[in-house]
C-alpha cells in the first residue's frame, strides 16, 4: 500500500478555473475542479500529483506554485548547519556567466563542499551497464527522472518490475559522497527539478539527501539577497555524465560504451511520454519490445529545462548551447580515460569499469513503492455513465463524442469518469454551459411570455369578474322572474283548475242538453206519428163529410142540417189536415233544428272535451313548470355559488 507523500504543487488565488492545467495533466484526478466562495478554481490533489510540472508550464495566470527547500536551506546555513552541495549538471549550462560567482557566494555563506552530479551520472551509467550484464535486464525503463518513477508508482504499478533499480545520478553521487568520500554534512541538491523532492524524501532512499533547492527559487533568493563571492568551481572530474540533462543523455552514454547498434527507445514530454507508457505497458511488461532499455524523461528538453528552472532561460536555446560546449570538453582526446575519443566502445567500457572497480553495484540499487492504492479511479457503471451524460444534456451518440477538450479531458467519456469520481463538475463542460445558456434564454423568453400572458390573464380575470358581476345581476333578475313566474304559475294553476271545473260543468250541461234534445227528437218522432193519425182522421172525416153531403142531398130539405154538419166536418177535416201539415212542416223544421243543435252540441262537446283536456294538461304543465322552476332555482343557486367561488379564486 502506498504512503501519502508531501504535496509539492499548489493553486494560488490567481486561478480562474480555465482547465488548461487539466488538459496537460497526465494523472487523472490530480487536478480537481472546485467552486469556492462563488469562484471556480482547479485544486491539486497531492496524493495523485506526480509533480510533472506540466500545469506550471501551461498556466498563463501564474496560478500554480511549488515548494522546495530553498528557504530552509538558507536558514540552516545562517544557523551554522554544516551543509555540502550536490550540483546538477544543468546549473552550469543555465548560468554559465554566474556559475562560479554564485558558488563563491554559497561558499561564503558556509557551504562546505561542492560536488558535481555529473560525476554521479558517470556512476549511474556504470550501474546501468553492469546491471544489464549481471542480471540480463533487457527492456527496462530508466529512472533518473523522479516524475517518471512517481507516475509508474501511482498509475502503472505493473511496470515497477521493469524500472531499473539503479539509483539516479543524484543518489549515486550522494551515496558516493557518503560511502567513498566520507562526507557527513547535510547534503543539498541544487536542482532543476521540483520532483527531486519526492526522490529525496522517499524512505527507499534512506534520507541521504536533505534539501531540494531548485534553480529558480535559489537564484531568486541569491538576487534578492545579493549573494556573490570569489569564483569557485565544483570538485571531482567527470566525464559524459555532464550531458545527462539533455534528452537522450543516458542513451548517448550507453552508445559511448556499447556502440550505436544498441536499441534504446528515447521518449520524453510531459504528456506524450506518459501516454506512450500507457499505450505500450503490455509490451513492456511482457518484455515484447526490441529495446535494450527505454530512456524516459518527463521534460521535453530534459533536465536542462526542468520544472525547477527559470522560464526566461527556457524560452531560449542558450542553456543548450552552453551544454554542447561542456559536452565537447567532456569527450577528451586522451586514451587513458573512459572518455577518450580515440577508444572503441569496448575499450571505453573496460576503462569505466576500471575507474569504478572499487564500487559495489548493490550499494547503488534501490527499490520502489506501489502507491496506486491512494489514487484508485472508479469506473462508472453503464447506468452511472448514462445518468451523467443526461445531466450534461448529452442525449445522442453524437453529443457524447464531441471531444472538444474544453473541459481539459481528451474525450467526453473521460469527463464523465472525472465527474463520477468527483474530480470535475458538469458546469466545466462548455457544451453543457451552452445548453444551459440556451435554456436560460428560453427560460427568459418564457418568463417574458409568461409576463405577457400574466397581463392578458389579468385582463381576462377582470373581464371574468365583470362578467360574473353582470351574471350575478342577471341572476337577481332571474330570481325575480322565477318568483313572478312561480306566483303567476300558482295563480294560473288555480285558474286552470277552476276553468277545468267550470268546463266540466259545461260539459255535463252539454251532456244533459244532448240527452234533452234526444228526448225532443224522440217526441218529435211521436208528434210526426200523431200528425199522421190526424191526417188519417182528417181524411176519414173528410170522407165522412162527403158521405154526409151525399146523404144530405138525398134527404133534401131534411138533410140540410146534416149538410151543414157535413160541411163543418169537412171544414174540420180540412183544418185538421192543414194543421197536421203545418205541424208536420214545423216538426221537420224543428227536427232539422234539433239535428243541427245535436250536431253543434256534439261539436261543442268535442271542443269542450278538448278544452277540458288542455286545461287539465295546462294544470299539469303548470305543476311541472312550478317543479322545473324549483330545479332552475336550485341550479341557479349552485351556479351562483360556483361563481362566488370562482370570483374568490380569481381574486
C-alpha positions in Angstrom: 0.0 0.0 0.0 1.3 3.4 -0.9 2.0 6.0 1.7 0.8 9.6 1.3 3.6 12.0 0.1 4.2 15.6 0.8 2.3 17.9 -1.6 4.6 20.0 -3.7 2.4 21.8 -6.2 -0.4 24.2 -5.2 -3.0 26.5 -6.7 -3.0 30.2 -5.6 -5.5 33.0 -5.8 -4.7 33.7 -9.4 -6.6 30.7 -10.7 -9.6 31.4 -12.9 -10.6 27.8 -13.5 -9.6 27.8 -17.2 -8.9 24.0 -17.3 -5.6 24.3 -19.1 -3.8 22.5 -16.2 -6.3 19.7 -16.6 -5.6 19.4 -20.3 -1.9 18.9 -19.8 -2.1 16.8 -16.7 -1.3 13.1 -17.2 -2.7 12.0 -13.9 -6.5 11.8 -13.9 -7.7 13.3 -10.6 -4.6 15.2 -9.8 -6.4 18.4 -10.9 -9.8 18.9 -9.3 -12.3 21.4 -10.4 -14.0 23.2 -7.5 -16.1 26.2 -6.7 -15.2 28.1 -3.5 -16.9 31.3 -2.5 -18.5 31.5 -5.9 -15.2 31.3 -7.7 -14.1 28.4 -9.9 -10.7 27.0 -9.2 -8.6 24.0 -10.1 -7.0 22.5 -7.0 -4.2 19.9 -6.8 -4.5 16.5 -5.1 -1.0 15.9 -3.7 -1.6 12.1 -3.5 -2.4 11.9 -7.2 0.0 14.5 -8.5 3.3 13.1 -9.9 4.9 16.6 -9.9 5.5 16.6 -13.7 5.2 20.4 -13.7 3.1 20.5 -16.9 0.4 22.6 -15.2 3.0 25.2 -14.1 4.3 25.5 -17.7 0.8 25.7 -19.1 -0.7 28.2 -16.7 -0.6 31.7 -18.1 -2.1 33.2 -14.9 0.8 32.1 -12.6 -1.8 30.3 -10.6 0.4 27.2 -9.9 3.2 27.4 -7.4 5.5 24.8 -5.9 7.5 24.4 -2.8 11.1 23.2 -2.3 13.7 23.5 0.5 15.3 26.8 -0.6 14.2 28.8 2.4 15.1 26.1 4.9 18.4 25.6 3.2 19.5 29.2 3.6 18.0 29.4 7.1 20.1 26.4 8.2 23.2 27.8 6.6 22.6 31.0 8.6 22.3 28.9 11.8 25.6 27.4 11.0 24.5 23.9 9.9 27.2 22.0 8.0 26.0 21.6 4.5 27.7 20.4 1.3 26.2 20.9 -2.1 25.4 18.4 -4.8 25.3 20.4 -8.0 23.1 19.4 -11.0 25.0 19.3 -14.4 22.4 21.7 -15.8 23.3 24.5 -13.4 26.5 25.4 -15.3 24.6 25.3 -18.6 21.8 27.6 -17.3 24.1 30.1 -15.6 27.5 30.0 -17.5 28.3 33.6 -16.6 27.0 33.5 -12.9 28.0 29.9 -12.2 31.3 30.5 -10.4 30.3 33.7 -8.5 27.1 32.1 -7.2 29.1 29.1 -6.0 31.5 31.5 -4.4 28.7 33.3 -2.6 27.4 30.0 -1.3 30.8 29.1 0.0 30.9 32.5 1.8 27.6 31.6 3.5 29.2 28.4 4.9 28.7 25.7 2.3 31.4 23.1 2.8 32.0 21.1 -0.4 30.5 21.3 -3.9 30.3 18.0 -5.8 29.0 18.0 -9.4 26.4 15.3 -10.0 27.9 14.9 -13.5 30.2 12.5 -11.6 27.2 10.8 -10.1 25.8 10.4 -13.6 29.0 8.6 -14.6 28.4 6.2 -11.7 24.8 5.8 -12.8 25.9 4.9 -16.3 28.3 2.3 -14.9 25.5 0.9 -12.7 23.1 0.5 -15.7 25.7 -1.2 -17.9 26.7 -3.6 -15.1 23.1 -4.3 -14.0 22.1 -5.2 -17.6 25.2 -7.5 -17.9 24.8 -9.1 -14.5 21.1 -9.7 -14.5 20.3 -9.7 -18.2 17.8 -6.9 -17.6 16.6 -6.1 -21.1 13.7 -3.8 -22.0 13.7 -1.9 -18.7 12.7 1.7 -18.1 15.4 4.2 -17.0 14.7 6.0 -13.7 16.8 9.2 -13.5 13.6 11.1 -13.8 11.6 11.2 -10.5 8.4 12.2 -12.2 8.5 9.1 -14.4 9.1 7.0 -11.2 6.3 8.7 -9.5 3.9 8.1 -12.4 4.7 4.4 -12.5 4.4 4.0 -8.7 1.0 5.8 -8.8 -0.6 4.7 -12.1 1.4 1.9 -13.7 2.4 -0.3 -10.7 2.5 -3.3 -13.1 5.6 -1.8 -14.6 7.5 -1.4 -11.3 9.5 -4.6 -12.0 10.6 -3.0 -15.3 12.0 0.1 -13.6 15.8 -0.1 -13.4 16.7 -0.5 -9.8 19.9 1.5 -10.3 19.8 4.8 -8.4 19.6 8.2 -10.3 22.7 10.3 -10.8 21.8 12.4 -7.8 21.5 9.5 -5.4 24.6 7.8 -7.0 26.6 10.9 -6.3 25.2 11.3 -2.7 25.9 7.6 -1.9 29.5 8.1 -3.3 29.9 11.1 -1.1 28.7 9.2 2.0 30.5 5.9 1.4 33.6 6.9 -0.5 34.3 10.5 0.4 33.0 10.1 4.0 31.0 13.4 3.9 28.8 13.6 6.9 27.4 17.1 6.2 23.8 17.6 5.3 23.5 17.4 1.5 21.6 19.9 -0.5 20.9 19.3 -4.2 21.0 22.4 -6.4 18.2 21.1 -8.6 16.5 21.8 -11.9 13.6 19.6 -10.9 10.7 20.0 -8.4 10.0 16.2 -8.3 13.5 15.6 -7.0 11.9 16.4 -3.6 9.9 13.1 -4.0 13.1 11.1 -4.6 14.9 12.8 -1.7 12.1 12.2 0.8 11.4 8.6 -0.4 12.0 6.2 2.5 13.6 3.8 0.0 16.5 6.3 -0.3 17.3 6.4 3.4 17.4 10.1 3.9 20.8 10.5 2.3 20.0 14.0 0.9 18.2 16.7 3.0 17.4 19.6 0.7 16.0 20.1 -2.8 16.9 23.6 -3.8 15.6 24.5 -7.2 17.4 26.7 -9.7 14.5 29.2 -9.9 14.0 29.7 -6.2 17.7 29.7 -5.3 18.5 32.3 -7.9 15.6 34.4 -6.9 16.9 34.3 -3.3 20.5 34.9 -4.5 19.5 38.0 -6.4 17.2 39.4 -3.7 20.0 39.0 -1.1 22.9 39.9 -3.4 24.7 36.7 -2.7 28.0 36.5 -4.6 31.6 35.6 -3.9 35.0 34.8 -5.4 34.9 32.3 -8.3 34.6 28.8 -7.2 34.1 25.6 -9.3 32.8 22.2 -8.5 35.0 19.3 -7.3 35.8 15.9 -8.8 36.5 15.4 -12.5 33.6 13.9 -14.5 33.0 12.6 -18.0 29.9 12.3 -20.2 27.7 12.4 -17.2 27.6 16.1 -17.9 25.2 15.6 -20.8 22.6 13.7 -18.8 20.4 16.8 -18.6 19.8 16.7 -22.4 17.1 14.5 -24.0 18.7 11.1 -24.7 21.7 11.9 -22.4 21.6 8.4 -20.9 21.2 6.9 -24.3 24.2 8.7 -25.6 26.3 7.5 -22.7 25.2 3.9 -23.4 26.1 4.4 -27.1 29.5 5.7 -26.0 30.2 2.4 -24.2 28.2 -0.2 -26.2 28.1 1.3 -29.7 25.2 2.7 -31.6 23.8 -0.7 -32.6 22.2 -1.0 -29.2 18.4 -0.3 -29.5 17.4 2.4 -27.0 14.0 3.9 -27.1 14.2 7.6 -26.3 10.9 9.2 -25.2 10.2 12.5 -23.4 7.5 15.1 -23.0 5.2 15.9 -20.1 2.2 14.2 -21.5 3.3 12.4 -24.7 5.7 10.2 -22.7 3.1 9.1 -20.2 0.6 8.4 -23.0 3.3 6.3 -24.7 3.9 4.3 -21.5 0.1 3.7 -21.1 -0.2 2.5 -24.7 2.8 0.2 -24.5 2.6 -1.0 -21.0 1.5 -4.5 -22.1 4.5 -5.0 -24.4 6.9 -3.6 -21.8 5.5 -5.8 -19.1 5.7 -8.9 -21.2 9.2 -7.9 -22.5 8.0 -7.8 -26.0 9.8 -4.7 -27.1 13.1 -4.8 -29.1 14.8 -2.2 -26.9 17.7 -2.8 -24.6 16.1 -0.2 -22.4 13.8 2.8 -22.5 15.2 6.2 -21.8 12.2 8.1 -20.5 12.2 11.7 -19.3 9.3 13.9 -18.1 10.5 17.2 -19.6 10.6 17.6 -23.4 14.0 19.3 -23.3 15.3 17.1 -20.5 16.6 18.4 -17.1 18.3 21.2 -18.9 14.9 23.0 -18.9 13.5 21.1 -15.9 10.4 22.1 -13.9 12.5 24.0 -11.4 14.4 26.2 -13.9 13.6 29.7 -14.9 11.2 30.1 -17.8 13.1 33.2 -19.1 16.0 30.8 -19.8 13.8 28.0 -21.1 12.4 30.2 -23.8 15.9 30.3 -25.5 18.5 27.7 -26.5 21.2 29.4 -24.5 21.4 26.6 -22.0 21.7 24.0 -24.8 24.5 25.9 -26.5 26.4 26.0 -23.2 25.9 22.3 -22.6 27.1 21.5 -26.1 30.4 23.2 -25.2 30.5 21.2 -21.9 29.9 18.0 -23.9 32.7 18.8 -26.3 35.1 19.2 -23.4 33.9 16.0 -21.8 35.0 13.9 -24.8 38.7 14.0 -24.4 41.4 13.1 -26.9 43.2 11.0 -24.3 43.3 7.2 -24.5 43.9 6.9 -20.8 40.3 7.5 -19.6 36.9 6.1 -20.3 36.0 9.4 -22.0 38.8 9.1 -24.6 37.6 9.9 -28.0 40.0 7.6 -29.9 38.9 4.5 -28.0 36.4 1.9 -29.2 33.2 1.5 -27.1 34.5 -1.8 -25.7 37.7 -0.2 -24.5 35.8 2.7 -23.0 33.6 0.3 -21.1 36.7 -1.5 -19.8 38.2 1.7 -18.6 34.9 2.8 -17.0 34.8 -0.5 -15.1 38.4 0.0 -14.0 37.5 3.5 -12.8 34.7 2.2 -10.5 36.2 -1.2 -9.7 36.1 -0.5 -6.0 32.3 0.3 -6.0 29.7 -2.3 -5.1 26.8 -2.4 -7.5 24.4 -3.3 -4.7 25.2 0.0 -2.9 23.7 1.8 -5.8 20.5 -0.1 -6.2 17.1 0.9 -4.9 13.5 -0.4 -4.5 10.2 1.2 -5.3 6.8 1.5 -3.7 3.4 0.7 -5.2 1.4 3.9 -4.4 -1.6 3.0 -6.7 -3.9 2.4 -3.7 -4.1 6.1 -2.8 -5.1 7.1 -6.3 -7.6 4.5 -7.5 -10.0 5.5 -10.2 -13.5 4.2 -10.0 -15.1 3.1 -13.3 -18.7 4.3 -13.6 -21.3 1.6 -14.4 -23.3 2.0 -17.7 -26.2 3.3 -15.6 -24.0 5.9 -13.9 -22.5 6.9 -17.3 -26.0 7.3 -18.7 -27.1 9.4 -15.8 -24.1 11.8 -16.0 -24.5 12.1 -19.8 -28.1 13.1 -19.3 -27.1 15.6 -16.7 -24.7 17.0 -19.3 -27.6 17.3 -21.8 -25.8 14.7 -23.9 -28.7 12.7 -25.2 -27.4 11.5 -28.5 -24.3 9.4 -29.5 -23.0 12.4 -31.5 -23.3 14.7 -28.5 -21.3 12.2 -26.4 -18.4 12.2 -28.8 -17.8 15.9 -29.3 -14.5 15.5 -27.6 -13.7 19.3 -27.7 -11.3 19.0 -24.8 -12.5 22.4 -23.4 -13.2 20.6 -20.1 -9.5 19.6 -20.0 -10.0 16.0 -21.0 -9.4 14.3 -24.3 -13.0 12.9 -24.5 -16.5 13.3 -23.2 -16.1 9.8 -21.8 -13.1 10.9 -19.7 -15.1 13.9 -18.5 -17.9 11.5 -17.4 -15.4 9.4 -15.5 -13.9 12.5 -13.8 -17.4 13.7 -12.8 -18.2 10.3 -11.4 -15.0 10.3 -9.3 -15.6 13.8 -8.1 -12.7 15.4 -10.0 -14.8 17.7 -12.0 -18.2 19.3 -12.4 -20.7 19.3 -15.2 -20.5 23.1 -15.2 -17.0 22.7 -16.7 -18.4 21.3 -19.9 -18.7 24.1 -22.3 -21.5 22.4 -24.3 -23.4 21.9 -21.1 -23.0 25.6 -20.3 -24.1 26.5 -23.9 -27.2 24.4 -23.5 -27.8 26.0 -20.1 -27.5 29.4 -21.7 -29.9 28.4 -24.4 -32.2 27.0 -21.8 -31.7 30.2 -19.8 -32.6 32.2 -22.9 -35.6 30.1 -23.5 -36.5 30.5 -19.8 -36.1 34.3 -20.1 -38.3 34.3 -23.2 -40.7 32.0 -21.4 -40.7 34.4 -18.5 -41.4 37.3 -20.8 -44.1 35.4 -22.4 -45.5 34.4 -19.0 -45.4 38.1 -18.0 -47.3 39.0 -21.1 -49.7 36.1 -20.5 -50.0 37.3 -17.0 -51.2 40.7 -18.2 -53.6 39.0 -20.6 -54.8 36.8 -17.8 -55.2 39.8 -15.6 -57.3 41.5 -18.2 -59.3 38.3 -18.7 -59.6 38.0 -14.9 -61.0 41.5 -14.7 -63.3 40.7 -17.6 -64.4 37.5 -15.9 -65.1 39.4 -12.7 -67.1 41.9 -14.6 -68.9 39.1 -16.3 -69.6 37.4 -13.0 -70.9 40.7 -11.6 -73.2 41.1 -14.7 -74.3 37.4 -14.5 -74.9 37.9 -10.8 -77.1 40.9 -11.6 -78.9 38.8 -14.2 -79.3 36.1 -11.7 -81.1 38.7 -9.5 -83.4 39.4 -12.3 -83.8 35.7 -12.9 -84.7 35.1 -9.3 -87.3 37.9 -9.6 -88.7 36.5 -12.9 -88.8 33.0 -11.5 -90.6 34.3 -8.4 -93.1 36.1 -10.6 -93.4 33.0 -12.7 -94.0 31.0 -9.7 -96.6 33.4 -8.4 -98.2 33.6 -11.8 -97.9 29.9 -12.3 -99.6 29.3 -9.0 -102.4 31.7 -10.0 -102.6 30.1 -13.4 -102.7 26.7 -11.9 -105.6 27.8 -9.6 -107.5 29.4 -12.5 -106.8 26.5 -14.8 -108.2 24.2 -12.1 -111.4 26.5 -11.8 -111.8 26.6 -15.5 -111.4 22.9 -15.7 -114.2 22.5 -13.1 -116.5 25.0 -15.0 -115.7 23.4 -18.3 -116.6 20.1 -16.7 -119.9 21.6 -15.6 -120.5 22.9 -19.1 -119.6 19.5 -20.4 -122.1 18.0 -18.0 -124.7 20.5 -19.1 -124.0 19.7 -22.7 -124.5 16.0 -22.0 -127.8 16.9 -20.3 -128.7 19.1 -23.2 -127.9 16.4 -25.6 -129.9 14.0 -23.7 -132.8 16.5 -23.6 -132.5 17.2 -27.3 -132.5 13.5 -27.9 -135.8 13.3 -25.9 -137.2 16.2 -28.0 -136.2 14.3 -31.1 -138.0 11.3 -29.8 -141.1 13.4 -29.0 -140.9 14.9 -32.5 -141.0 11.4 -33.9 -144.0 10.7 -31.8 -145.5 14.0 -32.9 -145.0 13.0 -36.5 -146.8 9.8 -35.9 -149.6 11.7 -34.3 -149.8 14.1 -37.3 -150.1 11.1 -39.5 -153.0 9.9 -37.3 -154.5 13.4 -37.5 -154.2 13.3 -41.3 -155.7 9.9 -41.4 -158.6 11.1 -39.2 -158.9 14.2 -41.3 -159.1 12.1 -44.4 -161.7 9.8 -42.8 -163.6 12.9 -41.5 -163.5 14.4 -45.0 -164.8 11.1 -46.3 -167.4 11.1 -43.7 -168.3 14.7 -44.7 -168.6 13.7 -48.3 -170.9 10.8 -47.4 -172.9 13.2 -45.2 -173.2 15.7 -48.1 -174.4 12.9 -50.3 -176.9 11.8 -47.8 -178.0 15.4 -47.2 -178.5 15.9 -50.8 -180.6 12.8 -50.9 -182.6 13.9 -48.0 -183.4 17.3 -49.3 -184.5 19.9 -47.0 -184.5 17.4 -44.3 -180.9 16.9 -44.8 -179.9 20.5 -44.8 -178.8 20.4 -41.1 -177.0 17.3 -41.8 -175.4 19.1 -44.7 -174.3 21.9 -42.5 -172.8 19.4 -40.2 -171.1 17.7 -43.0 -169.8 21.0 -44.2 -168.4 21.7 -40.8 -166.9 18.3 -40.5 -165.4 18.7 -43.9 -164.1 22.1 -42.8 -162.7 20.5 -39.6 -161.1 17.8 -41.6 -159.6 20.4 -43.9 -158.4 22.4 -40.9 -157.1 19.3 -39.2 -155.2 18.2 -42.3 -153.9 21.7 -42.7 -152.9 21.8 -39.0 -151.3 18.4 -39.4 -149.5 19.5 -42.5 -148.3 22.7 -40.7 -147.4 20.6 -37.7 -145.5 18.2 -39.9 -143.8 21.2 -41.5 -142.9 22.6 -38.1 -141.8 19.2 -37.0 -139.5 18.9 -39.9 -138.1 22.3 -39.2 -137.8 21.6 -35.5 -136.3 18.2 -36.4 -133.8 19.9 -38.7 -133.1 22.5 -36.0 -132.7 19.7 -33.4 -130.4 17.8 -35.7 -128.4 20.9 -36.2 -128.4 21.6 -32.4 -127.3 18.0 -31.9 -124.5 18.3 -34.4 -123.4 21.6 -32.9 -123.8 20.2 -29.4 -121.7 17.3 -30.4 -119.0 19.5 -31.9 -119.2 21.8 -28.9 -118.9 18.8 -26.7 -115.8 17.7 -28.6 -114.4 21.3 -28.3 -115.2 21.4 -24.6 -113.6 18.0 -24.0 -110.5 19.1 -25.9 -110.5 22.4 -23.9 -111.0 20.4 -20.7 -108.1 18.1 -21.7 -105.9 21.0 -22.5 -107.0 22.8 -19.3 -106.1 19.7 -17.4 -102.8 19.4 -19.3 -102.3 23.1 -18.5 -102.8 22.4 -14.9 -100.3 19.5 -15.0 -97.9 21.7 -17.0 -98.3 24.4 -14.5 -97.2 22.0 -11.8 -94.3 20.9 -14.0 -93.4 24.5 -14.6 -93.5 25.0 -10.9 -91.3 22.0 -10.3 -88.9 23.0 -13.1 -88.8 26.5 -11.6 -87.6 25.0 -8.3 -85.0 23.0 -10.2 -83.9 26.2 -12.0 -83.7 28.0 -8.7 -81.6 25.2 -7.2 -79.3 25.2 -10.3 -79.1 29.0 -10.3 -78.2 28.9 -6.6 -75.4 26.3 -7.4 -74.2 28.3 -10.3 -74.2 31.5 -8.3 -72.2 29.7 -5.5 -69.7 28.4 -8.1 -69.4 31.9 -9.5 -68.8 33.2 -6.0 -66.0 30.6 -5.5 -64.6 31.4 -9.0 -64.6 35.1 -8.1 -62.7 34.3 -4.8 -60.2 32.2 -6.7 -59.7 34.9 -9.3 -59.2 37.5 -6.6 
